[in-house]
Amino acid sequence: MRLKDKVAIVTGAASGMGKAIAELYAKEGAKVVVSDFNYEGAKAVAKAIEEKGGAAIANRTNVAESADLEQLFAETKGAFGKLDILVNNAGIMDGMEPVGDITDEKWDRVFAVNTTGVMRAMRIATNIFLEQGHGVIVNNISAGGLRGARAGAAYTASKHAVTGLTKNTAYMYAQSNIRCNGIAPGGVETNISASMTNISEFGAGRQMTGNGTMPRVGKPAEIAQLALFLGSDESSFVNGQVIAADAGWIAY
């Protein structure tokens, strides 16, 4: 098993890519904290993992709330005694608005979940990792963190910020046995579009011009395989990278 005796937190794990990552991590021997704002969904995922012989607990976390994040890490250490891997997967979309149309409210909400929540989780995890002498962070960033034509202004900026945060964290702690990498999925079958409100017709139209070059839509399980590699010791020499998993979409 590639993650035997590891303890992992996966945020946004009640569905989509987070669920696939949590399930695969458990299958490969990790004890998994299935974290999501959708607590009923998180409990269902954790229960299914346990029914297959894995180890998992569910946790309700709004990653935009500091208190929830503190509780998430406290529960993890209380249940499993340590933390080896943090997967920041939780995220929301904007409404495809260009910068001329974005409201402060939408901007702040997207950044609170996609960027500030990720930073806060990384901050807590990093201090745990420094104390125990090792740790791995995997950030699910999106192709929107590498290109400008995959979403609106807020989402694109929020994901670009996490790209920079990933690289900076990897460099800062490279000599402390802490690794930090990112995944940049292209179009994947998830329910993230449910978080979209007041969609901009202009912004969506501009964004759609790039969809014609998308080779195909991916499956959550395909992203989970990359998350497994980055979370495992097999990627011990990989640090500070944001790896696209998009069937070659951004190569066009």
N, C-alpha and C positions, 0 to 999 in steps of 0.2 A: 504494500500500500504506500502510495506516494506522500501521504500526509499523516502517517501513523503517529498517534499521540500528540498531534498538533491541536491547538485550540484556535478557532477562527470566528470572528464576527463578520457577518455579511449584512449590510444595511439594504433596505428595499428588497427584502428577500421573500416577500409573500407571493411574488409573481414574476414573470418574465425572466430576464437575465439573472437577477438576484436569486430567484428560486432555483434556477438551473445550477448556479454556482454552489449554493448551499447543499443541494442534493449530491452534486459530484464530489464536493469536499468531504461530505459524510461518507460517501461510498469509498473514498480513498483513505479513510481512517481518521479524519478530523472530528473533533467534538465541535459542533457548530452552534453558534448563537444566531438564530433566525430573527432578525430585527426588522420591524416595519411599523409604520403608522397604522396600517391595517392589522390590528392585533389578531382578529379572527383568522385572517389569511395566514399570518405567521404561525399561529398555533396549528393550523392544518398542515403546513409544510413540516413543522417540527414533529408532529405526530406521525406523518407518513415516513419520515426518516427513521424514527424509532421503531416503527413497525417492520422496517426492513433491516433491523439490527444495528442501526447507527445510533449515535448519541447527539441529542440536540435539545435546546430549550428555546422557547419563544420569548420575545421581548417587544413591548410596544414603545417605539421611539419616534418622536417628531424630531428629525435631525436639525431643525431650525431652532430648537430649544436647548439651551445649555444644560438645564437641569435633567432633561431626558437623556442627553448624552452621558452625563456623569453617572446616572443610574444604570445605563447600559453597560458601562465598563465595570461598575461596581458589581452588578449581577453576574457578569462574566467571570470575574475573579472569584466571586463567592461560590459559583457553581463548579468551576473547573480549575481554580487556583492560579491561572496564568493566562496570557494571551500571546499567541505566536503570529497570527495573521489578521490584519484588518483589511476588509474589502469595502471600500466606499462605493456603493452601487446606487443608493437612493438618489433620485433626481426628478425634476419636473421640466416641462417645456414652457416656452413663452407662447405668444399667439402669432408668431412670425412677424411681429412688428419691426419695421426699420426704425432707426434711431429717431427719426422725425416724429414718430407716432408713439413711442414707448412712454408709458406713464411712470412716475416715480414709484407708485404702488406695485406695479408689475415688476419693474426692475428690482426693487428691494426684495420682493418675494422670491424671485428666481435666484438671486444671489444668496439669500438666506439659506435656501436648501442646497443649491448646487455648488456653492463656493464656501460660504462662511461655515456651514455645517460640516463640510469636508475638512476644512482647516481645523475646526475645534476637535473633531474626532481624531485627526492626525496628531494634534497637540497632546491629547490625553494618551494616545497609544505610544507616541514617541517617548514620553516620560516613563511609561511602563517598560518599554523596550530598553531604554538606557539603564534602568535599574536592574533588569534581568540579563542584559548583555546581548540581546538579539531580538530581531523582529522584522516582519515584512509588511509593507503596505502596498495594496493594489487598488488603484483608482480607476473606476469605470468612467471614462471621460467623454467619449463620443468623437466621431469625425468632425463634429462641430467645434471641437477644441483644436483642430488643425486647419480647418478651412472656413471661409466666410460665407459659403452659400449652402448651408445645411439647416439653418433655422433663422430666427429673428435676432435682433441686436442683443437682447438681454441674455438669451441662452448661449449664443456664440461667445459673448464676452465672458460669461460665467465659466464656460468650459475652457476657454483659452487661459483664464486665470488659474484653473486647476492644472493645466499643462505646465505652466510656469512653477506652480507650487510643488508639483511632483518632481521636477528637475532640481529645484532649489533644495528640497528636502533630501533628495538622494545625494547631492553634493555635500551638504552640511554634515550628514551623518555617515558618510561612506566609510569612515575609519572606526565607526562604532558598531559594526556588524548589523546595521539597519539598512535595508534596501527599500526603495520606493519606485514603483513603475506604474505605468498607466496603460489602459486599453482604449482604443479609439474605434468602437464599432461603427459600421455603416448602418444601412437600414436593416433593422432586426424586428422580427415579429414579437412585439410587446404591447402592453396597454398604456404606454406613456402618453399617447395622444389624448387619453381621457383627462389629462391635466391641462389641456389647452382650452382657453376661453377667449372670446372676442377676437377671433382669428382675423388678421389683416388680409384683405383680399389682395392688395398690392404686394405685400411681403410674401404671401404664400405663392403668388404667381411668379415672382422672381425666383423664389427658392425651387419651384417645380422645374425650372429650366434645367437644373442640374440632375434631376431624377432620371432623365433619359439616358444618362451615361452609367446608371447603376446596373452592374452585371446581374445581380439577383438580390433578393431579400434573404437575410441570414436567419438561422435558428438560434434561440437562446443557448442551446446545448453547445453550439459551435463556439460561442463566446466563453462559455464555462471552461472549455478545454484550454483556452489561452490563460484564463484566470488560474487554472490549476497549475499550469507550468510556472507562471510567475509567482505563485504562492509557495511552490515547492523548492526543495534544495537543488533541483535540476537547473534552476535559473540563477545559481549562486553568483555567477559572474555578470549578470544582467542587472543594471542599476541606472536609474534616471532616464529610462526609455518610455516613450509612448508609442505603442505598437498598434497599427491599424489592423482591424479584422473586418474587411469590407469587400472581399472578393475582387479587390483591385480598383474600387471606385475612385479613390483619391489619386490613383495613378493616371487617370485620364486627364 
